[in-house]
């Protein structure tokens, strides 16, 4: 029974608190209770509107079968049932659809140790259940053998301890941290009732009878921190009546039936009775009735309110649970690094970072625990259904980072990408995600640097990024091999059969059995048209790159063209009944990998460089997921691949066309060294840069100021800016600053970029300063994102493939026209017959555009692009067109062309390959010995790279 007694008549008439009343008015607490319920329903409805399908969950754990505990729990069940009944009739709008479970462990069934372990196991299970937000341990624990109550209550997770019984919550309450702890329901309800009466607690003399952890002790703290003068009494207090007589506010929770008499009360005192007791009553069917700790008949002669004490901590717990997941600002703590001079190596910088556990980062980003699959301490995979949960959220700003055509020196595109994300997040306080390709061990180790990014703008920890791949390539290779083997086996099986060996004597197909149908149906695969394993592997990786859900990936896998039959019709993976095994084999690969940068900015890594010949950028799923996580005011910085004339066109016309993504800003990365090399590629220039080779020390001449050469090289930058602007987006040029760059050179490049139509051009030092070195770029990007740019595709999706190729060749590569070989024409006609003539086109190329020669002529306007072959990627959804200078060859082949590609791969600064050592490779190997576990495979791979250099020389 819960009773509140006070000067109701005096308060209702607006009299003073000290006014004496001769007769109390009994006021029902239903109104107060109803107000609380309505407020809770609205709060739950608001949570459900933001998070559809979410329900606050409460679990009550009871040991034994005490009558008072049963009564208390039944009241909780009844209150929740009443609200839920209302929610069902009024549907979701006012729904309080809490899930209320009762775990009841019967006394006497277990040994002491077994009972304790079972109780603790039950609590741990509830703690780890994300669907439960409140846990009540009903006290006392009714067991024949005593159980350590303190240990049981402290086993409850503080964030789910809605009774406020753990030492953490009790300590915060006693210390006055009322906003950072759970207050036990009964004291919290008492304060609610006091507030509803309009009585001010401040300055009043309050007396609390009882010292239990559930009512007495927390009630004392609550009144004290609400500025009352509080006295705590108990059953052993000798002058209890005198203490009660001085109380303006009296709270009784001693557990003794009617121990406080009405004549003890001070006139006009406010009395809250929290007691639940049974006394004999022959008039009741049960022979007993429930009374409180206050003698109610005599107490109501002075004043009285009768109302239940309201609860609601489960909803408060759910609100706190959802607070980190509310779209808006992340509660993300960044770790800004102070640059050191001289700058340490990438390995040393990565080792010095104190990265937070990845599960903590995921929670700060708004990811639920069941959506995060941990892979060690530093990385995790995110489940694909996370995007479905967030589909109604607004998306953030989409920033695409590209670069000018790569040279052996590289332009530092990934370093700028990470630096920009750190500047927007850690320095400008915007929710920001970086999305990058996941490096593979073969393509990243040694040549392109040991890290993803470099210097103070890299993904950490370095050894996790580079030396512990997530296994995508292996699964892709297995899936490609499965496809090839299935085609071969099917073709071989059919070749052994003839019409005579079918074993079918029936003439009516309608009477065939299932086995006879299987033997009757033949694909007649033409083995000369079988797709090779390398092409299949690239298409599989591209399917992962373009798929936004498991359902989409399943559909794309079923549409893969593996061959054609002898009649010229297409044979797909679905025809071979192999699409489902492929899906289950690659299902894990569809999950983006979550890691973090040096300063704590979140990074999604997804899709391996194996897709470099197809999609040299992060997956659509990773970008979409990041856009929903950052919210409408956040930014997603994604890497679009090598250059504006290579990957940017494919990013827009294929990735954005398929996924529906619409970028807001384009950032184009360049460097002084890069542009000087393009200036030296012009025949009329007599001052040429010396030969530069990836991995070797930079010649002295390349560090000298050459303004004339640089100005000629800016012609290439101008063309790249114009190509990016053709898609209707604002372009920001980021000049990656090296220590050898002069102010005159930097000013020249920035001026030329603005003249070419760039919205802005800024200098960046993300390698040496991290996010602080890219702050100017971040501010320019933020300004550009506010402009109302109109993104547009390069061509209409319905025009023929030949017209698409011509449009790309002329508008992107600046060529005069295209020429299609007879073989390519024949294949285009076949694909048009199959219904694939309107697919987007993809012109294969190296990272150096349409050739593997980085010293190519800069003015190709009088050139003709020869299309030598066309292949259809029906699963990925585009036509793959080969030129006379590119081919689809596997990585690390022995062909001279592939060796040239390997040796011309960008080598970013800060990779610490040689450092200050005079002997090539010494610094790298010493770093391995000092900072890494000895890995024979890694050292062998590194020496293989160095050996390739020696062979080429």
Beta strands, then each sheet from edge to edge (+ up, - down):
strand 1: 3-5
strand 2: 27-28
strand 3: 57-63
strand 4: 99-105
strand 5: 134-137
strand 6: 205-209
strand 7: 229-233
strand 8: 249-252
strand 9: 270-273
strand 10: 277-280
strand 11: 288-291
strand 12: 305-306
strand 13: 372-374
strand 14: 380-382
strand 15: 397-403
strand 16: 432-438
strand 17: 453-454
strand 18: 457-460
strand 19: 561-564
strand 20: 570-572
strand 21: 593-597
strand 22: 602-608
strand 23: 635-639
strand 24: 665-671
strand 25: 730-736
strand 26: 760-764
strand 27: 817-820
strand 28: 840-843
strand 29: 864-873
strand 30: 878-883
sheet 1: 2+ 12+ 1- 9+ 8+ 6+ 7+
sheet 2: 4+ 3+ 5+
sheet 3: 10+ 11-
sheet 4: 13+ 14- 21+ 18- 17+
sheet 5: 13+ 14- 21+ 22- 16- 23- 15- 24- 25- 26-
sheet 6: 19+ 20-
sheet 7: 27+ 29+ 30- 28-
end
